[in-house]
Amino acid sequence: MATVAHKSKSLPLALRGIQIFFGIAGRLLPDLAARIAFRLFMTPKRSASARFDKYTLPPSQIVDVPFQEGFIRTYSWGEGPTVFCIHGWEGSSRQFYKFVQPLLDAGCRVTLMDSHAHGDSSGTQSNFIQTSDALYEVIRQLGVPYAVIAHSFGTGVITLMLERYPTIIGIEKFVLIAPVNHLQDMIDTFSQAINLPARARAAFERLLVNLVDRSIESFDVENTARSRTEPVLLIHDRDDPAVPYTNAQTIASVWQGAEVMLTTGLGHNRILMSEQIITSVCEFLRDA
């Protein structure tokens, strides 16, 4: 589910080339263009490896959890109730480095993970199903956490995992930051960014549906949220350029007892660096 970032005023040369290619190929050879778009969509750009030592954090316990033909890398610190942090598409565990010490100070054990085909974990291509399966394997080996903090695409990963593996019970609290709600929104953004014509786009979406053997709409986070009753804090910035903040409001409207915190000026990724956000999250997790 690759993202293609661009600015409205001037497009990078590479992106312009991609748009020209798909604009032509999508009309002349829509099925071929769809297959190429499908591969691109499933191939995340890999972020730099996590080097937590440079953040003056104590040494972490690294566990590589077997998954498919490879592994999912996890990093853990401390003792106490465990808090899992799950990053978004094309992100990595290091995005949560500022959460580690405050959560340790709050008496928690902290576990970060690089999702399948991200960070230092194995794999080159991934999707919602694989990332949710990977999370299940991590929880199965390391144990059910007390709480989960998820960012962006990671919110869909945790809710899909809960839907597909109902035997995972005992997570008491959730924090969903800049949550993705509709997979269709990601598909629309991607298709528009690469200039995929209508026939090729239809073929591309058919490939996605065939891969996961379920409808695109069935991945909506709000579907799972309707059946959840655990305390949840949804945090979203009004100026998020990647994911509309109304997602948090929509999910909260169907998740019983949800709390919503809206911010301004923190964007999509910088929100994870905000001391105000980190403090609010720690307070939410501490409250009985």
C-alpha positions as CSV (number, residue, x, y, z in Angstrom):
1,M,0.0,0.0,0.0
2,A,2.6,2.4,-1.1
3,T,2.2,6.1,-0.7
4,V,3.2,8.5,-3.3
5,A,3.9,11.9,-1.8
6,H,3.8,15.0,-4.0
7,K,3.5,18.8,-3.7
8,S,0.7,20.6,-5.4
9,K,2.9,23.3,-7.0
10,S,5.7,21.2,-8.5
11,L,5.9,17.5,-9.0
12,P,9.2,15.6,-8.6
13,L,10.5,14.4,-11.9
14,A,10.2,10.7,-10.9
15,L,6.5,11.2,-10.0
16,R,5.8,13.0,-13.3
17,G,7.4,10.0,-15.1
18,I,5.2,7.6,-13.2
19,Q,2.1,9.6,-14.0
20,I,3.0,9.7,-17.7
21,F,3.7,6.0,-17.8
22,F,0.4,5.0,-16.1
23,G,-1.6,7.6,-18.0
24,I,-0.5,5.9,-21.3
25,A,-0.2,2.3,-20.3
26,G,-3.4,2.4,-18.3
27,R,-5.3,3.3,-21.5
28,L,-3.5,1.0,-24.0
29,L,-2.8,-1.9,-21.7
30,P,-5.0,-1.6,-18.6
31,D,-4.4,-5.1,-17.2
32,L,-0.7,-4.7,-17.4
33,A,-0.8,-1.3,-15.8
34,A,-3.0,-2.7,-13.1
35,R,-0.5,-5.5,-12.3
36,I,2.3,-3.0,-12.1
37,A,0.3,-0.6,-9.9
38,F,-0.7,-3.5,-7.7
39,R,3.0,-4.4,-7.1
40,L,3.8,-0.8,-6.4
41,F,0.9,-0.5,-4.0
42,M,2.1,-3.5,-2.0
43,T,5.7,-2.5,-1.8
44,P,6.4,0.0,1.1
45,K,9.4,2.3,1.0
46,R,11.5,1.0,3.9
47,S,12.4,3.6,6.5
48,A,15.9,3.7,8.1
49,S,16.7,1.0,10.6
50,A,16.0,1.8,14.2
51,R,19.0,2.9,16.2
52,F,17.6,3.5,19.6
53,D,21.1,3.9,21.2
54,K,21.4,7.3,19.7
55,Y,18.3,8.5,21.5
56,T,19.9,8.0,25.0
57,L,17.5,5.2,25.8
58,P,18.6,2.2,27.9
59,P,19.5,-1.0,25.9
60,S,16.5,-2.8,24.5
61,Q,15.7,-6.5,24.5
62,I,15.5,-7.5,20.8
63,V,13.3,-10.5,19.9
64,D,12.8,-11.7,16.3
65,V,9.5,-13.4,16.1
66,P,9.3,-16.0,13.4
67,F,6.8,-15.1,10.7
68,Q,6.2,-16.9,7.4
69,E,9.7,-17.4,5.9
70,G,11.3,-14.6,7.9
71,F,10.8,-12.7,11.1
72,I,9.2,-9.6,12.8
73,R,11.7,-7.6,14.9
74,T,10.6,-6.3,18.2
75,Y,12.3,-4.1,20.8
76,S,11.3,-4.1,24.5
77,W,12.2,-2.1,27.6
78,G,11.3,-2.3,31.3
79,E,8.9,-4.3,33.4
80,G,5.2,-3.9,34.2
81,P,2.0,-3.8,32.2
82,T,3.1,-4.0,28.5
83,V,2.3,-1.3,26.0
84,F,2.6,-2.2,22.3
85,C,3.3,0.5,19.8
86,I,2.3,-0.1,16.2
87,H,3.5,2.2,13.4
88,G,1.9,3.0,10.1
89,W,2.5,2.2,6.5
90,E,6.1,3.0,5.4
91,G,6.9,3.9,9.1
92,S,9.0,2.0,11.6
93,S,9.4,1.4,15.3
94,R,11.7,4.3,15.7
95,Q,8.8,6.7,15.2
96,F,7.8,5.9,18.8
97,Y,11.2,6.5,20.4
98,K,10.0,9.5,22.3
99,F,7.2,7.4,23.9
100,V,9.7,4.9,25.4
101,Q,11.1,6.8,28.5
102,P,7.8,8.4,29.5
103,L,6.0,5.1,29.4
104,L,8.9,3.5,31.4
105,D,8.5,6.3,33.9
106,A,4.8,5.5,34.1
107,G,5.7,2.0,35.2
108,C,5.0,0.2,31.9
109,R,7.0,-2.3,29.8
110,V,7.3,-0.9,26.3
111,T,7.4,-3.0,23.1
112,L,7.9,-1.6,19.7
113,M,7.8,-3.6,16.5
114,D,8.7,-3.2,12.9
115,S,5.8,-4.5,10.8
116,H,6.1,-7.0,8.1
117,A,8.3,-5.6,5.2
118,H,9.1,-2.5,7.3
119,G,12.1,-1.4,9.3
120,D,14.4,-4.3,10.2
121,S,11.7,-7.0,9.8
122,S,11.9,-9.3,6.8
123,G,9.7,-9.1,3.6
124,T,9.5,-6.8,0.6
125,Q,5.8,-6.6,0.0
126,S,2.9,-6.6,2.5
127,N,-0.8,-5.8,3.0
128,F,-3.4,-5.5,5.7
129,I,-3.8,-9.2,6.0
130,Q,-0.1,-10.0,6.4
131,T,0.5,-7.1,8.8
132,S,-2.4,-8.3,11.0
133,D,-1.1,-11.9,10.9
134,A,2.3,-10.6,11.8
135,L,0.9,-8.7,14.8
136,Y,-1.0,-11.8,15.9
137,E,2.3,-13.9,15.9
138,V,4.0,-11.2,17.9
139,I,1.3,-11.2,20.5
140,R,1.1,-15.0,20.5
141,Q,4.8,-15.2,21.4
142,L,5.3,-12.1,23.6
143,G,1.9,-12.2,25.3
144,V,-1.2,-10.0,25.2
145,P,-0.4,-6.4,26.1
146,Y,-2.2,-4.2,28.6
147,A,-2.6,-1.5,26.0
148,V,-1.9,-0.7,22.3
149,I,-0.8,2.6,20.8
150,A,-1.3,2.6,17.0
151,H,-0.6,5.3,14.4
152,S,-2.2,5.7,11.0
153,F,-2.3,2.4,9.1
154,G,-1.4,0.7,12.3
155,T,-4.9,1.4,13.6
156,G,-6.3,-0.7,10.8
157,V,-3.8,-3.4,11.6
158,I,-4.8,-3.8,15.3
159,T,-8.5,-3.6,14.6
160,L,-8.3,-6.2,11.8
161,M,-6.2,-8.5,14.0
162,L,-8.9,-8.3,16.7
163,E,-11.6,-9.1,14.1
164,R,-9.7,-12.0,12.6
165,Y,-8.3,-13.5,15.8
166,P,-11.1,-13.1,18.4
167,T,-9.2,-15.5,20.8
168,I,-6.9,-12.5,21.5
169,I,-8.6,-11.0,24.6
170,G,-7.3,-9.0,27.5
171,I,-6.1,-5.7,25.8
172,E,-7.6,-3.2,28.2
173,K,-6.9,0.2,26.5
174,F,-6.3,1.5,23.0
175,V,-4.8,4.8,21.8
176,L,-5.4,5.4,18.0
177,I,-3.4,8.3,16.6
178,A,-4.2,9.8,13.2
179,P,-6.3,6.7,12.5
180,V,-6.9,5.4,9.0
181,N,-10.6,4.3,8.7
182,H,-11.3,3.4,5.0
183,L,-8.9,1.3,2.9
184,Q,-10.7,2.8,-0.1
185,D,-9.3,6.2,0.8
186,M,-5.8,4.9,0.6
187,I,-6.6,3.2,-2.8
188,D,-8.2,6.5,-4.1
189,T,-5.2,8.6,-3.0
190,F,-2.7,6.2,-4.6
191,S,-4.6,5.8,-7.9
192,Q,-5.0,9.6,-8.2
193,A,-1.3,10.2,-7.4
194,I,0.0,7.8,-10.1
195,N,-2.7,9.0,-12.6
196,L,-4.2,5.5,-13.1
197,P,-7.1,5.6,-15.7
198,A,-10.5,4.2,-14.9
199,R,-10.2,0.8,-16.6
200,A,-6.8,0.1,-15.2
201,R,-8.0,1.3,-11.8
202,A,-10.9,-1.1,-11.9
203,A,-8.6,-4.0,-12.7
204,F,-6.2,-2.9,-10.0
205,E,-9.0,-3.0,-7.4
206,R,-10.1,-6.5,-8.6
207,L,-6.5,-7.7,-8.0
208,L,-6.7,-6.4,-4.4
209,V,-10.0,-8.0,-3.7
210,N,-8.8,-11.3,-5.2
211,L,-5.7,-11.2,-3.0
212,V,-7.5,-10.8,0.3
213,D,-10.7,-12.6,-0.7
214,R,-13.0,-10.0,0.9
215,S,-14.4,-6.7,0.0
216,I,-12.5,-3.4,0.3
217,E,-15.2,-2.0,2.5
218,S,-14.9,-4.9,5.0
219,F,-11.5,-3.4,6.1
220,D,-13.1,-0.2,7.5
221,V,-11.9,0.3,11.0
222,E,-15.4,1.5,12.1
223,N,-16.8,-2.0,11.4
224,T,-14.7,-3.5,14.2
225,A,-15.1,-0.4,16.3
226,R,-18.9,-1.0,16.6
227,S,-18.3,-4.1,18.7
228,R,-15.5,-2.7,21.0
229,T,-16.2,-1.5,24.5
230,E,-12.6,-1.0,25.9
231,P,-11.5,2.5,26.7
232,V,-10.0,4.2,23.7
233,L,-8.4,7.6,23.1
234,L,-8.5,8.8,19.5
235,I,-6.0,11.6,18.7
236,H,-5.9,13.5,15.4
237,D,-4.6,16.8,14.1
238,R,-6.9,19.1,12.2
239,D,-4.0,19.9,9.8
240,D,-3.2,16.3,9.0
241,P,-2.4,16.3,5.2
242,A,-2.5,12.5,4.8
243,V,-5.6,11.3,6.7
244,P,-8.6,13.5,7.4
245,Y,-9.2,14.2,11.1
246,T,-12.9,13.3,10.7
247,N,-11.8,9.7,10.7
248,A,-11.2,9.9,14.5
249,Q,-14.6,11.4,14.9
250,T,-16.3,8.8,12.8
251,I,-14.6,5.9,14.7
252,A,-15.4,7.5,18.0
253,S,-19.1,7.8,17.1
254,V,-19.4,4.0,17.0
255,W,-16.8,2.9,19.6
256,Q,-18.6,2.9,22.9
257,G,-17.2,5.4,25.4
258,A,-14.5,6.7,23.1
259,E,-12.6,9.9,23.9
260,V,-11.4,12.2,21.1
261,M,-8.5,14.7,21.3
262,L,-8.1,17.1,18.4
263,T,-4.9,19.1,17.9
264,T,-3.8,21.8,15.5
265,G,-0.4,22.2,13.7
266,L,1.1,18.8,14.4
267,G,0.4,17.1,11.1
268,H,0.5,13.4,10.5
269,N,3.9,12.2,11.7
270,R,5.1,15.1,13.9
271,I,2.2,14.3,16.2
272,L,4.2,11.4,17.5
273,M,6.9,13.8,18.6
274,S,4.7,16.1,20.6
275,E,5.3,16.2,24.4
276,Q,1.7,17.2,24.9
277,I,0.5,14.1,23.1
278,I,2.9,11.8,24.8
279,T,1.9,13.2,28.2
280,S,-1.8,12.8,27.4
281,V,-1.3,9.2,26.3
282,C,0.6,8.3,29.5
283,E,-2.1,9.9,31.6
284,F,-4.8,8.0,29.7
285,L,-3.0,4.7,30.2
286,R,-2.4,5.4,33.9
287,D,-6.0,6.3,34.7
288,A,-8.0,3.4,36.2
